[in-house]
């Protein structure tokens, strides 16, 4: 009778240990899809600025193509 109590306690302890380890090892990953929003002070790449304004060429938005006045 004594051995069956010890065996039952051992089985319950192992099941609880398994459940605790299962819960602890869980992790979540957040995946974002969609457009990247640019921060207020950050430059937008020339190609993206062209698309936003509906122009045919990104040349006007490229920093190396800006004429000095």
N, CA, C and O atoms as a Maestro MAE file, in Angstrom:
{
 s_m_m2io_version
 :::
 2.0.0
}

f_m_ct {
 s_m_title
 :::
 protein
 m_atom[276] {
  # First column is atom index #
  i_m_mmod_type
  r_m_x_coord
  r_m_y_coord
  r_m_z_coord
  i_m_residue_number
  s_m_chain_name
  s_m_pdb_residue_name
  s_m_pdb_atom_name
  i_m_atomic_number
  :::
  1 25 0.815 -1.196 0.000 1 A "UNK " " N  " 7
  2 3 0.000 0.000 0.000 1 A "UNK " " CA " 6
  3 2 0.855 1.254 0.000 1 A "UNK " " C  " 6
  4 15 0.510 2.233 -0.662 1 A "UNK " " O  " 8
  5 25 1.954 1.247 0.721 2 A "UNK " " N  " 7
  6 3 2.829 2.412 0.821 2 A "UNK " " CA " 6
  7 2 3.491 2.724 -0.522 2 A "UNK " " C  " 6
  8 15 3.638 3.894 -0.875 2 A "UNK " " O  " 8
  9 25 3.890 1.703 -1.271 3 A "UNK " " N  " 7
  10 3 4.560 1.926 -2.556 3 A "UNK " " CA " 6
  11 2 3.611 2.515 -3.590 3 A "UNK " " C  " 6
  12 15 4.044 3.299 -4.434 3 A "UNK " " O  " 8
  13 25 2.341 2.164 -3.550 4 A "UNK " " N  " 7
  14 3 1.402 2.715 -4.523 4 A "UNK " " CA " 6
  15 2 1.159 4.209 -4.271 4 A "UNK " " C  " 6
  16 15 0.955 4.969 -5.217 4 A "UNK " " O  " 8
  17 25 1.180 4.632 -2.999 5 A "UNK " " N  " 7
  18 3 1.045 6.068 -2.681 5 A "UNK " " CA " 6
  19 2 2.260 6.835 -3.198 5 A "UNK " " C  " 6
  20 15 2.117 7.915 -3.771 5 A "UNK " " O  " 8
  21 25 3.439 6.285 -3.000 6 A "UNK " " N  " 7
  22 3 4.668 6.936 -3.462 6 A "UNK " " CA " 6
  23 2 4.675 6.994 -4.986 6 A "UNK " " C  " 6
  24 15 5.068 8.008 -5.563 6 A "UNK " " O  " 8
  25 25 4.250 5.931 -5.637 7 A "UNK " " N  " 7
  26 3 4.191 5.902 -7.094 7 A "UNK " " CA " 6
  27 2 3.192 6.925 -7.613 7 A "UNK " " C  " 6
  28 15 3.471 7.620 -8.590 7 A "UNK " " O  " 8
  29 25 2.034 7.025 -6.975 8 A "UNK " " N  " 7
  30 3 1.007 7.984 -7.386 8 A "UNK " " CA " 6
  31 2 1.516 9.424 -7.202 8 A "UNK " " C  " 6
  32 15 1.284 10.274 -8.063 8 A "UNK " " O  " 8
  33 25 2.198 9.698 -6.101 9 A "UNK " " N  " 7
  34 3 2.750 11.039 -5.849 9 A "UNK " " CA " 6
  35 2 3.834 11.354 -6.879 9 A "UNK " " C  " 6
  36 15 3.922 12.482 -7.365 9 A "UNK " " O  " 8
  37 25 4.644 10.377 -7.207 10 A "UNK " " N  " 7
  38 3 5.707 10.583 -8.194 10 A "UNK " " CA " 6
  39 2 5.120 10.876 -9.573 10 A "UNK " " C  " 6
  40 15 5.621 11.747 -10.284 10 A "UNK " " O  " 8
  41 25 4.071 10.162 -9.956 11 A "UNK " " N  " 7
  42 3 3.435 10.387 -11.258 11 A "UNK " " CA " 6
  43 2 2.807 11.782 -11.305 11 A "UNK " " C  " 6
  44 15 2.953 12.494 -12.299 11 A "UNK " " O  " 8
  45 25 2.116 12.171 -10.245 12 A "UNK " " N  " 7
  46 3 1.500 13.500 -10.192 12 A "UNK " " CA " 6
  47 2 2.579 14.580 -10.249 12 A "UNK " " C  " 6
  48 15 2.410 15.586 -10.940 12 A "UNK " " O  " 8
  49 25 3.679 14.383 -9.535 13 A "UNK " " N  " 7
  50 3 4.770 15.361 -9.541 13 A "UNK " " CA " 6
  51 2 5.378 15.484 -10.941 13 A "UNK " " C  " 6
  52 15 5.679 16.593 -11.384 13 A "UNK " " O  " 8
  53 25 5.561 14.372 -11.635 14 A "UNK " " N  " 7
  54 3 6.128 14.408 -12.987 14 A "UNK " " CA " 6
  55 2 5.176 15.091 -13.963 14 A "UNK " " C  " 6
  56 15 5.622 15.843 -14.830 14 A "UNK " " O  " 8
  57 25 3.878 14.843 -13.839 15 A "UNK " " N  " 7
  58 3 2.903 15.498 -14.714 15 A "UNK " " CA " 6
  59 2 2.901 17.004 -14.463 15 A "UNK " " C  " 6
  60 15 2.882 17.793 -15.407 15 A "UNK " " O  " 8
  61 25 2.919 17.402 -13.191 16 A "UNK " " N  " 7
  62 3 2.962 18.839 -12.865 16 A "UNK " " CA " 6
  63 2 4.248 19.484 -13.371 16 A "UNK " " C  " 6
  64 15 4.227 20.606 -13.878 16 A "UNK " " O  " 8
  65 25 5.355 18.783 -13.234 17 A "UNK " " N  " 7
  66 3 6.629 19.301 -13.738 17 A "UNK " " CA " 6
  67 2 6.582 19.478 -15.251 17 A "UNK " " C  " 6
  68 15 7.059 20.484 -15.776 17 A "UNK " " O  " 8
  69 25 6.010 18.507 -15.948 18 A "UNK " " N  " 7
  70 3 5.872 18.596 -17.397 18 A "UNK " " CA " 6
  71 2 5.001 19.795 -17.792 18 A "UNK " " C  " 6
  72 15 5.343 20.535 -18.714 18 A "UNK " " O  " 8
  73 25 3.884 19.981 -17.097 19 A "UNK " " N  " 7
  74 3 2.993 21.112 -17.400 19 A "UNK " " CA " 6
  75 2 3.679 22.451 -17.150 19 A "UNK " " C  " 6
  76 15 3.560 23.376 -17.953 19 A "UNK " " O  " 8
  77 25 4.391 22.550 -16.044 20 A "UNK " " N  " 7
  78 3 5.085 23.803 -15.724 20 A "UNK " " CA " 6
  79 2 6.152 24.097 -16.774 20 A "UNK " " C  " 6
  80 15 6.268 25.233 -17.233 20 A "UNK " " O  " 8
  81 25 6.923 23.100 -17.156 21 A "UNK " " N  " 7
  82 3 7.961 23.312 -18.172 21 A "UNK " " CA " 6
  83 2 7.348 23.651 -19.528 21 A "UNK " " C  " 6
  84 15 7.914 24.441 -20.283 21 A "UNK " " O  " 8
  85 25 6.212 23.067 -19.837 22 A "UNK " " N  " 7
  86 3 5.542 23.371 -21.106 22 A "UNK " " CA " 6
  87 2 5.090 24.825 -21.153 22 A "UNK " " C  " 6
  88 15 5.246 25.491 -22.177 22 A "UNK " " O  " 8
  89 25 4.538 25.314 -20.066 23 A "UNK " " N  " 7
  90 3 4.049 26.694 -20.016 23 A "UNK " " CA " 6
  91 2 5.215 27.676 -20.030 23 A "UNK " " C  " 6
  92 15 5.142 28.712 -20.691 23 A "UNK " " O  " 8
  93 25 6.270 27.366 -19.321 24 A "UNK " " N  " 7
  94 3 7.428 28.271 -19.260 24 A "UNK " " CA " 6
  95 2 8.107 28.376 -20.626 24 A "UNK " " C  " 6
  96 15 8.594 29.447 -20.990 24 A "UNK " " O  " 8
  97 25 8.146 27.296 -21.374 25 A "UNK " " N  " 7
  98 3 8.872 27.310 -22.644 25 A "UNK " " CA " 6
  99 2 8.084 27.963 -23.772 25 A "UNK " " C  " 6
  100 15 8.623 28.142 -24.864 25 A "UNK " " O  " 8
  101 25 6.837 28.320 -23.542 26 A "UNK " " N  " 7
  102 3 6.036 28.960 -24.589 26 A "UNK " " CA " 6
  103 2 6.568 30.358 -24.874 26 A "UNK " " C  " 6
  104 15 6.983 31.071 -23.961 26 A "UNK " " O  " 8
  105 25 6.552 30.739 -26.128 27 A "UNK " " N  " 7
  106 3 6.944 32.092 -26.501 27 A "UNK " " CA " 6
  107 2 6.063 32.537 -27.648 27 A "UNK " " C  " 6
  108 15 5.545 31.720 -28.410 27 A "UNK " " O  " 8
  109 25 5.903 33.844 -27.759 28 A "UNK " " N  " 7
  110 3 5.081 34.380 -28.829 28 A "UNK " " CA " 6
  111 2 5.938 35.255 -29.727 28 A "UNK " " C  " 6
  112 15 6.902 35.873 -29.275 28 A "UNK " " O  " 8
  113 25 5.581 35.299 -30.994 29 A "UNK " " N  " 7
  114 3 6.277 36.124 -31.965 29 A "UNK " " CA " 6
  115 2 5.246 37.021 -32.620 29 A "UNK " " C  " 6
  116 15 4.183 36.564 -33.040 29 A "UNK " " O  " 8
  117 25 5.566 38.291 -32.704 30 A "UNK " " N  " 7
  118 3 4.658 39.238 -33.330 30 A "UNK " " CA " 6
  119 2 5.184 39.546 -34.717 30 A "UNK " " C  " 6
  120 15 6.304 40.034 -34.869 30 A "UNK " " O  " 8
  121 25 4.383 39.266 -35.725 31 A "UNK " " N  " 7
  122 3 4.746 39.556 -37.096 31 A "UNK " " CA " 6
  123 2 3.873 40.696 -37.582 31 A "UNK " " C  " 6
  124 15 2.649 40.657 -37.458 31 A "UNK " " O  " 8
  125 25 4.512 41.702 -38.134 32 A "UNK " " N  " 7
  126 3 3.736 42.811 -38.672 32 A "UNK " " CA " 6
  127 2 3.806 42.768 -40.187 32 A "UNK " " C  " 6
  128 15 4.860 42.504 -40.765 32 A "UNK " " O  " 8
  129 25 2.707 43.021 -40.802 33 A "UNK " " N  " 7
  130 3 2.634 43.051 -42.252 33 A "UNK " " CA " 6
  131 2 2.098 44.406 -42.668 33 A "UNK " " C  " 6
  132 15 1.387 45.066 -41.910 33 A "UNK " " O  " 8
  133 25 2.435 44.805 -43.843 34 A "UNK " " N  " 7
  134 3 1.880 46.052 -44.339 34 A "UNK " " CA " 6
  135 2 2.969 47.075 -44.595 34 A "UNK " " C  " 6
  136 15 4.141 46.741 -44.768 34 A "UNK " " O  " 8
  137 25 2.555 48.312 -44.614 35 A "UNK " " N  " 7
  138 3 3.458 49.403 -44.950 35 A "UNK " " CA " 6
  139 2 4.294 49.801 -43.756 35 A "UNK " " C  " 6
  140 15 3.854 49.728 -42.609 35 A "UNK " " O  " 8
  141 25 5.508 50.223 -44.051 36 A "UNK " " N  " 7
  142 3 6.374 50.748 -43.015 36 A "UNK " " CA " 6
  143 2 6.111 52.242 -42.907 36 A "UNK " " C  " 6
  144 15 6.151 52.965 -43.903 36 A "UNK " " O  " 8
  145 25 5.847 52.685 -41.715 37 A "UNK " " N  " 7
  146 3 5.610 54.114 -41.515 37 A "UNK " " CA " 6
  147 2 6.916 54.763 -41.087 37 A "UNK " " C  " 6
  148 15 7.615 54.260 -40.207 37 A "UNK " " O  " 8
  149 25 7.230 55.866 -41.709 38 A "UNK " " N  " 7
  150 3 8.475 56.549 -41.413 38 A "UNK " " CA " 6
  151 2 8.274 57.520 -40.261 38 A "UNK " " C  " 6
  152 15 7.218 58.138 -40.125 38 A "UNK " " O  " 8
  153 25 9.300 57.641 -39.441 39 A "UNK " " N  " 7
  154 3 9.261 58.568 -38.312 39 A "UNK " " CA " 6
  155 2 9.256 59.997 -38.844 39 A "UNK " " C  " 6
  156 15 9.755 60.243 -39.942 39 A "UNK " " O  " 8
  157 25 8.702 60.942 -38.089 40 A "UNK " " N  " 7
  158 3 8.576 62.311 -38.570 40 A "UNK " " CA " 6
  159 2 9.883 62.966 -39.032 40 A "UNK " " C  " 6
  160 15 9.795 63.764 -39.965 40 A "UNK " " O  " 8
  161 25 11.011 62.741 -38.525 41 A "UNK " " N  " 7
  162 3 12.213 63.425 -38.987 41 A "UNK " " CA " 6
  163 2 13.025 62.617 -39.980 41 A "UNK " " C  " 6
  164 15 14.084 63.066 -40.420 41 A "UNK " " O  " 8
  165 25 12.558 61.452 -40.337 42 A "UNK " " N  " 7
  166 3 13.334 60.537 -41.164 42 A "UNK " " CA " 6
  167 2 13.049 60.766 -42.646 42 A "UNK " " C  " 6
  168 15 11.908 61.001 -43.043 42 A "UNK " " O  " 8
  169 25 14.101 60.693 -43.453 43 A "UNK " " N  " 7
  170 3 13.965 60.883 -44.902 43 A "UNK " " CA " 6
  171 2 13.304 59.672 -45.539 43 A "UNK " " C  " 6
  172 15 13.553 58.534 -45.143 43 A "UNK " " O  " 8
  173 25 12.472 59.927 -46.517 44 A "UNK " " N  " 7
  174 3 11.828 58.868 -47.288 44 A "UNK " " CA " 6
  175 2 12.714 58.595 -48.501 44 A "UNK " " C  " 6
  176 15 13.190 59.543 -49.125 44 A "UNK " " O  " 8
  177 25 12.949 57.336 -48.854 45 A "UNK " " N  " 7
  178 3 13.763 57.036 -50.034 45 A "UNK " " CA " 6
  179 2 13.148 57.657 -51.291 45 A "UNK " " C  " 6
  180 15 11.926 57.766 -51.392 45 A "UNK " " O  " 8
  181 25 13.989 58.066 -52.251 46 A "UNK " " N  " 7
  182 3 13.493 58.738 -53.451 46 A "UNK " " CA " 6
  183 2 12.421 57.959 -54.200 46 A "UNK " " C  " 6
  184 15 11.461 58.549 -54.695 46 A "UNK " " O  " 8
  185 25 12.572 56.652 -54.288 47 A "UNK " " N  " 7
  186 3 11.590 55.843 -54.999 47 A "UNK " " CA " 6
  187 2 10.225 55.865 -54.320 47 A "UNK " " C  " 6
  188 15 9.190 55.866 -54.986 47 A "UNK " " O  " 8
  189 25 10.233 55.884 -52.989 48 A "UNK " " N  " 7
  190 3 8.974 55.929 -52.260 48 A "UNK " " CA " 6
  191 2 8.318 57.303 -52.390 48 A "UNK " " C  " 6
  192 15 7.097 57.396 -52.512 48 A "UNK " " O  " 8
  193 25 9.121 58.373 -52.364 49 A "UNK " " N  " 7
  194 3 8.577 59.724 -52.533 49 A "UNK " " CA " 6
  195 2 7.964 59.874 -53.925 49 A "UNK " " C  " 6
  196 15 6.927 60.519 -54.083 49 A "UNK " " O  " 8
  197 25 8.599 59.280 -54.926 50 A "UNK " " N  " 7
  198 3 8.082 59.305 -56.297 50 A "UNK " " CA " 6
  199 2 6.718 58.626 -56.353 50 A "UNK " " C  " 6
  200 15 5.779 59.150 -56.952 50 A "UNK " " O  " 8
  201 25 6.616 57.458 -55.726 51 A "UNK " " N  " 7
  202 3 5.351 56.727 -55.732 51 A "UNK " " CA " 6
  203 2 4.254 57.507 -55.017 51 A "UNK " " C  " 6
  204 15 3.111 57.542 -55.473 51 A "UNK " " O  " 8
  205 25 4.606 58.135 -53.887 52 A "UNK " " N  " 7
  206 3 3.608 58.869 -53.117 52 A "UNK " " CA " 6
  207 2 3.066 60.064 -53.891 52 A "UNK " " C  " 6
  208 15 1.895 60.416 -53.752 52 A "UNK " " O  " 8
  209 25 3.914 60.689 -54.709 53 A "UNK " " N  " 7
  210 3 3.496 61.873 -55.461 53 A "UNK " " CA " 6
  211 2 3.005 61.532 -56.866 53 A "UNK " " C  " 6
  212 15 2.488 62.400 -57.569 53 A "UNK " " O  " 8
  213 25 3.162 60.292 -57.271 54 A "UNK " " N  " 7
  214 3 2.673 59.875 -58.581 54 A "UNK " " CA " 6
  215 2 3.532 60.342 -59.743 54 A "UNK " " C  " 6
  216 15 3.050 60.421 -60.873 54 A "UNK " " O  " 8
  217 25 4.796 60.652 -59.484 55 A "UNK " " N  " 7
  218 3 5.685 61.106 -60.559 55 A "UNK " " CA " 6
  219 2 6.268 59.913 -61.312 55 A "UNK " " C  " 6
  220 15 6.213 58.777 -60.841 55 A "UNK " " O  " 8
  221 25 6.834 60.196 -62.500 56 A "UNK " " N  " 7
  222 3 7.427 59.159 -63.332 56 A "UNK " " CA " 6
  223 2 8.884 58.874 -62.963 56 A "UNK " " C  " 6
  224 15 9.366 57.759 -63.162 56 A "UNK " " O  " 8
  225 25 9.586 59.871 -62.428 57 A "UNK " " N  " 7
  226 3 11.004 59.729 -62.150 57 A "UNK " " CA " 6
  227 2 11.302 60.073 -60.690 57 A "UNK " " C  " 6
  228 15 10.684 60.966 -60.111 57 A "UNK " " O  " 8
  229 25 12.254 59.354 -60.112 58 A "UNK " " N  " 7
  230 3 12.664 59.623 -58.736 58 A "UNK " " CA " 6
  231 2 13.834 60.606 -58.694 58 A "UNK " " C  " 6
  232 15 14.321 60.948 -57.616 58 A "UNK " " O  " 8
  233 25 14.281 61.056 -59.856 59 A "UNK " " N  " 7
  234 3 15.442 61.928 -59.936 59 A "UNK " " CA " 6
  235 2 15.259 63.203 -59.109 59 A "UNK " " C  " 6
  236 15 16.202 63.668 -58.470 59 A "UNK " " O  " 8
  237 25 14.064 63.762 -59.120 60 A "UNK " " N  " 7
  238 3 13.823 65.019 -58.393 60 A "UNK " " CA " 6
  239 2 13.906 64.828 -56.880 60 A "UNK " " C  " 6
  240 15 14.075 65.804 -56.149 60 A "UNK " " O  " 8
  241 25 13.793 63.620 -56.410 61 A "UNK " " N  " 7
  242 3 13.794 63.365 -54.959 61 A "UNK " " CA " 6
  243 2 15.125 62.853 -54.447 61 A "UNK " " C  " 6
  244 15 15.317 62.757 -53.235 61 A "UNK " " O  " 8
  245 25 16.046 62.523 -55.329 62 A "UNK " " N  " 7
  246 3 17.346 61.999 -54.920 62 A "UNK " " CA " 6
  247 2 18.249 63.152 -54.457 62 A "UNK " " C  " 6
  248 15 18.375 64.149 -55.168 62 A "UNK " " O  " 8
  249 25 18.879 63.034 -53.276 63 A "UNK " " N  " 7
  250 3 19.696 64.133 -52.759 63 A "UNK " " CA " 6
  251 2 20.866 64.511 -53.678 63 A "UNK " " C  " 6
  252 15 21.251 65.679 -53.722 63 A "UNK " " O  " 8
  253 25 21.424 63.570 -54.397 64 A "UNK " " N  " 7
  254 3 22.548 63.872 -55.287 64 A "UNK " " CA " 6
  255 2 22.114 64.587 -56.551 64 A "UNK " " C  " 6
  256 15 22.957 65.112 -57.279 64 A "UNK " " O  " 8
  257 25 20.834 64.621 -56.827 65 A "UNK " " N  " 7
  258 3 20.335 65.250 -58.056 65 A "UNK " " CA " 6
  259 2 19.752 66.634 -57.809 65 A "UNK " " C  " 6
  260 15 19.248 67.265 -58.738 65 A "UNK " " O  " 8
  261 25 19.812 67.115 -56.575 66 A "UNK " " N  " 7
  262 3 19.269 68.439 -56.249 66 A "UNK " " CA " 6
  263 2 20.252 69.515 -56.704 66 A "UNK " " C  " 6
  264 15 21.439 69.449 -56.386 66 A "UNK " " O  " 8
  265 25 19.765 70.489 -57.437 67 A "UNK " " N  " 7
  266 3 20.638 71.596 -57.881 67 A "UNK " " CA " 6
  267 2 20.722 72.625 -56.779 67 A "UNK " " C  " 6
  268 15 19.734 72.927 -56.110 67 A "UNK " " O  " 8
  269 25 21.915 73.158 -56.599 68 A "UNK " " N  " 7
  270 3 22.106 74.216 -55.590 68 A "UNK " " CA " 6
  271 2 21.730 75.545 -56.197 68 A "UNK " " C  " 6
  272 15 21.966 75.778 -57.383 68 A "UNK " " O  " 8
  273 25 21.152 76.416 -55.405 69 A "UNK " " N  " 7
  274 3 20.729 77.727 -55.904 69 A "UNK " " CA " 6
  275 2 21.710 78.801 -55.601 69 A "UNK " " C  " 6
  276 15 21.490 79.958 -55.960 69 A "UNK " " O  " 8
  :::
 }
 m_bond[275] {
  # First column is bond index #
  i_m_from
  i_m_to
  i_m_order
  :::
  1 1 2 1
  2 2 3 1
  3 3 4 2
  4 3 5 1
  5 5 6 1
  6 6 7 1
  7 7 8 2
  8 7 9 1
  9 9 10 1
  10 10 11 1
  11 11 12 2
  12 11 13 1
  13 13 14 1
  14 14 15 1
  15 15 16 2
  16 15 17 1
  17 17 18 1
  18 18 19 1
  19 19 20 2
  20 19 21 1
  21 21 22 1
  22 22 23 1
  23 23 24 2
  24 23 25 1
  25 25 26 1
  26 26 27 1
  27 27 28 2
  28 27 29 1
  29 29 30 1
  30 30 31 1
  31 31 32 2
  32 31 33 1
  33 33 34 1
  34 34 35 1
  35 35 36 2
  36 35 37 1
  37 37 38 1
  38 38 39 1
  39 39 40 2
  40 39 41 1
  41 41 42 1
  42 42 43 1
  43 43 44 2
  44 43 45 1
  45 45 46 1
  46 46 47 1
  47 47 48 2
  48 47 49 1
  49 49 50 1
  50 50 51 1
  51 51 52 2
  52 51 53 1
  53 53 54 1
  54 54 55 1
  55 55 56 2
  56 55 57 1
  57 57 58 1
  58 58 59 1
  59 59 60 2
  60 59 61 1
  61 61 62 1
  62 62 63 1
  63 63 64 2
  64 63 65 1
  65 65 66 1
  66 66 67 1
  67 67 68 2
  68 67 69 1
  69 69 70 1
  70 70 71 1
  71 71 72 2
  72 71 73 1
  73 73 74 1
  74 74 75 1
  75 75 76 2
  76 75 77 1
  77 77 78 1
  78 78 79 1
  79 79 80 2
  80 79 81 1
  81 81 82 1
  82 82 83 1
  83 83 84 2
  84 83 85 1
  85 85 86 1
  86 86 87 1
  87 87 88 2
  88 87 89 1
  89 89 90 1
  90 90 91 1
  91 91 92 2
  92 91 93 1
  93 93 94 1
  94 94 95 1
  95 95 96 2
  96 95 97 1
  97 97 98 1
  98 98 99 1
  99 99 100 2
  100 99 101 1
  101 101 102 1
  102 102 103 1
  103 103 104 2
  104 103 105 1
  105 105 106 1
  106 106 107 1
  107 107 108 2
  108 107 109 1
  109 109 110 1
  110 110 111 1
  111 111 112 2
  112 111 113 1
  113 113 114 1
  114 114 115 1
  115 115 116 2
  116 115 117 1
  117 117 118 1
  118 118 119 1
  119 119 120 2
  120 119 121 1
  121 121 122 1
  122 122 123 1
  123 123 124 2
  124 123 125 1
  125 125 126 1
  126 126 127 1
  127 127 128 2
  128 127 129 1
  129 129 130 1
  130 130 131 1
  131 131 132 2
  132 131 133 1
  133 133 134 1
  134 134 135 1
  135 135 136 2
  136 135 137 1
  137 137 138 1
  138 138 139 1
  139 139 140 2
  140 139 141 1
  141 141 142 1
  142 142 143 1
  143 143 144 2
  144 143 145 1
  145 145 146 1
  146 146 147 1
  147 147 148 2
  148 147 149 1
  149 149 150 1
  150 150 151 1
  151 151 152 2
  152 151 153 1
  153 153 154 1
  154 154 155 1
  155 155 156 2
  156 155 157 1
  157 157 158 1
  158 158 159 1
  159 159 160 2
  160 159 161 1
  161 161 162 1
  162 162 163 1
  163 163 164 2
  164 163 165 1
  165 165 166 1
  166 166 167 1
  167 167 168 2
  168 167 169 1
  169 169 170 1
  170 170 171 1
  171 171 172 2
  172 171 173 1
  173 173 174 1
  174 174 175 1
  175 175 176 2
  176 175 177 1
  177 177 178 1
  178 178 179 1
  179 179 180 2
  180 179 181 1
  181 181 182 1
  182 182 183 1
  183 183 184 2
  184 183 185 1
  185 185 186 1
  186 186 187 1
  187 187 188 2
  188 187 189 1
  189 189 190 1
  190 190 191 1
  191 191 192 2
  192 191 193 1
  193 193 194 1
  194 194 195 1
  195 195 196 2
  196 195 197 1
  197 197 198 1
  198 198 199 1
  199 199 200 2
  200 199 201 1
  201 201 202 1
  202 202 203 1
  203 203 204 2
  204 203 205 1
  205 205 206 1
  206 206 207 1
  207 207 208 2
  208 207 209 1
  209 209 210 1
  210 210 211 1
  211 211 212 2
  212 211 213 1
  213 213 214 1
  214 214 215 1
  215 215 216 2
  216 215 217 1
  217 217 218 1
  218 218 219 1
  219 219 220 2
  220 219 221 1
  221 221 222 1
  222 222 223 1
  223 223 224 2
  224 223 225 1
  225 225 226 1
  226 226 227 1
  227 227 228 2
  228 227 229 1
  229 229 230 1
  230 230 231 1
  231 231 232 2
  232 231 233 1
  233 233 234 1
  234 234 235 1
  235 235 236 2
  236 235 237 1
  237 237 238 1
  238 238 239 1
  239 239 240 2
  240 239 241 1
  241 241 242 1
  242 242 243 1
  243 243 244 2
  244 243 245 1
  245 245 246 1
  246 246 247 1
  247 247 248 2
  248 247 249 1
  249 249 250 1
  250 250 251 1
  251 251 252 2
  252 251 253 1
  253 253 254 1
  254 254 255 1
  255 255 256 2
  256 255 257 1
  257 257 258 1
  258 258 259 1
  259 259 260 2
  260 259 261 1
  261 261 262 1
  262 262 263 1
  263 263 264 2
  264 263 265 1
  265 265 266 1
  266 266 267 1
  267 267 268 2
  268 267 269 1
  269 269 270 1
  270 270 271 1
  271 271 272 2
  272 271 273 1
  273 273 274 1
  274 274 275 1
  275 275 276 2
  :::
 }
}
